[in-house]
Amino acid sequence: MISPHPSSWPAWDLLRRSGRWRPLFEAWLEEQICALVPLPTEREAELLEAFSSVAPLEPPDLLFAATRSERLQLFKRATFTLHVEERFSRTKRQRDRIIYSLLRSRSPGRVAELAIAIKEKELDFAAAAIRWSEGPESAQGGRIGPVSPEVGHPELNARLNEANEGDLIGPFPVSDMHVLLRLDNRITTRLDEALQQQLIEELYAEWLNSQVDVLLNGEKLDPIEYLPA
């Protein structure tokens, strides 16, 4: 059963005055979704048997609460699975991670000497960073990460993006510092089952947010469709 628009609810004026519209609209939209997604009677019975409520509910409300999560999951998969690969391709770089080592100093001569010593394996990068790096990374032996390759100074990001694992990069100037980098590890994100579910959740959250925006703007929603695979 489709429930009436929230503006017809007795508490609407209070919610409007207190600015708490968004959670209300989200709940209302999810109720409309659940009304569109059928479940076999046997499955409803199983979910009811396994469900426990902290508050007493009337039978229709109890059925809704017990089956809500499964109905929403079915809707999400049916609606957004086909868009997962496109979103993964578009956001993959943001999900990849790198681990790198950083050494920085205001003395260009010192960094140049350290770079030669590290390259010739006369000195360990971590030991050099602990002793001479002039930043908080010195406490970790210069090691940073795992972090997104898009987080950090653009100059560092660009150089790390072009490097291979194990490459020593620099020295080169950044602001008032001279920097030496080493790319230690590049962690490539794989589209596994867990990430697929995460992407579906992200797509759903964006869609739900856009639907709420339409309602908050006083506009008419397009009909919500459930097309099971």
N, C-alpha and C positions, 0 to 999 in steps of 0.2 A: 504493500500500500504506500503510495506517495504521500508524504506529509506536507502540510501547508507551508507556504513561505514563512520564514521566521518573523517577518514584520507583522504577522497576524497573532503572534504569541503574546500572552499577557505581560511577560517580562521584557518585551522588546524595547519599550521606552527607557527602562533602566539600563539595559545593555548599550543602547545607543548613546545615552548620556555619559556612561562610564568608558566609552571607547572600546568595548570588548566585543566588537562585531566579528572580527576575523575568526576566532575559535568557534563562534556560533555558526557562521556560514560554513566552515569546514565540516563541522559535525552534521549540519543539514545536508550538505552535498554528499557526504559519505552515506547518509541514510538513504538518499535517492539511489545511489549506486547499489547498495545492498538490496534494495527492492527490485532491481533489475536482474540480479544474479541468482538463478535458481540453484537449489541443492537437492539431491535425492533425499527422500524422506528418511531413509536409513542413515544417511550421513548426518542429517539434522538431529536424529535421535542420539547418535554417538556423541556429537558435540554437546548436546544438552546434558547427557549423562556425565561427561567429563568436566562440565563447567561448574564453577562455584562463584557465587556472587556475594559481595560484602553487604549488599542491601537487598531487602525483599523486593521482588519484581513481579509484576503481573505476567501471565504466560506469554503474551505477544512480545513484551519487552524482554523477557528472559530468552526467548528464541532469538531475538535480534542480537542481544548481547553475546550469546553463545556462538552464534554463526558469523558475526560481523567480520572478524579477522579473516576467516576463510573466504568469504564472499569478496572482500576487498582484494585479497591476493589473486583470486581468479580474474577479477576485473583488471588488475594491474598487468598480469601476464598477457591477457588477451589483447589489451590495448597498446602496450608499450614494448613487448618483446621484439617486434619487427624493427624498432628504432634503436635497439641496443648497440648494434655494430657501428652505426653511424655516429652515435654519441661517443663510443669508445675511441673511434678513429680521431674524432675531433678533440678529445680531452686526454688522449693517451700521454702526451708529453707532461701534462700536469700531474699525472699519476705515477710516472716513472720517478725513481729516486737515485741519487748519487751519494757516494761517500768520497770525500776528498780531504787532503791535508793542506793546511795553510800556514805559511810563515810570513810575517810582515815586520818591517823595521823602517825607521826613518833614515837609516844609513844605507845608501845604495852599495857602497863598497862591501859592507858586511854581508848583505844578502847575496851579492855576486860571489863572494868567497864561499859562503855556505852552499850555494848552488853547485859550485864545482866540487866541493868536498862530498856532497850527497851524491852527485852524479858518478863520482869516482868510487863510491861506496866506502869512503873514509869516515863518513859520519852518517848516523841514522837520522832520518827526517824528524821523527818524534823527539829524539833527544835534542836536536837543534832547536825545534820549536819550543820545547820546555824552557830552554836556557835563553833564547834570544828573541822569540816572537813577542811583539809588543801589543798583544791583544788578548782577550779572554780565552781564545783557543789554546794558548800556551799551557793551560791547566790540563788539557786533554791531549797533549803532545801534538797539537795542531789539527787534530782530527775533527771533522765536521760531518754530521749526517748520521743516518740517511735523511736527506732533505730533497725537496723538489728542485729540479734543475732550473726552475724559474724564480727561485727565492734567492735573494742576495744581490750583490752589486752587478749591474749589467755587464761590465767589463769582465768580471770573473766568470759570469754565466756563459758569455760568448766563447771564452777560451776553453772552459771546461766542456762545452758542447762539441767542440772540434777535436777534443783529445781522445786518445785511447786509454784503456786501463793501464796504469803504471807509468804513464807519461809524466815527466817533470816539465812544468810550464813556467817560463819566466827565467830570470826576474823581469818585472815590468812595473812601471809606476801607476799607482792609483791614488789620486789626491796627494796627500803629503807622505804617503807610504810607498815602499818598494816591496813587491809581493812575489813570493815563490809558491807555486801550487803543485800538487800531485793528485791526479785522478786515481783513487784507490779502487773504486768499484762502481759499476753502473748496473742498477737493478731495474730490469725491464719488466713492466707490468704485463701480465698475461690475462686474457679474457677467460677466466675460469668460471665455474658455477657461482661461486660466492660474489665475484665482481659483477657477473650478469645480474644477480639479484640486487646488488647495490645500485647499479645503473637504472634498473627498473624503478627502484624506490626514488631515485633522483628525478627521473622523468615524471613520475607520478606527482611528486612534491611540487615540481614546477607547474605542471598542468593544474593541480588543485589550487595553487596560489593564483594562477591566471584566472581561474573561474571565480575565485573570491573577489579579485579585483573588478571583474565584470559586475558582480552583484553590488559591490561597494560603490561603483560608479552609477548605479541605478539603471544599468542596461539589461537587456534580455539575454538569457543564456541560450546557447544552441542546445538542442536536445542531447542528453547523454546517451550514448549507445554502448551496448555490451554485445560484442560479436565473438563468441567463444571459438577457439581454434578448432 
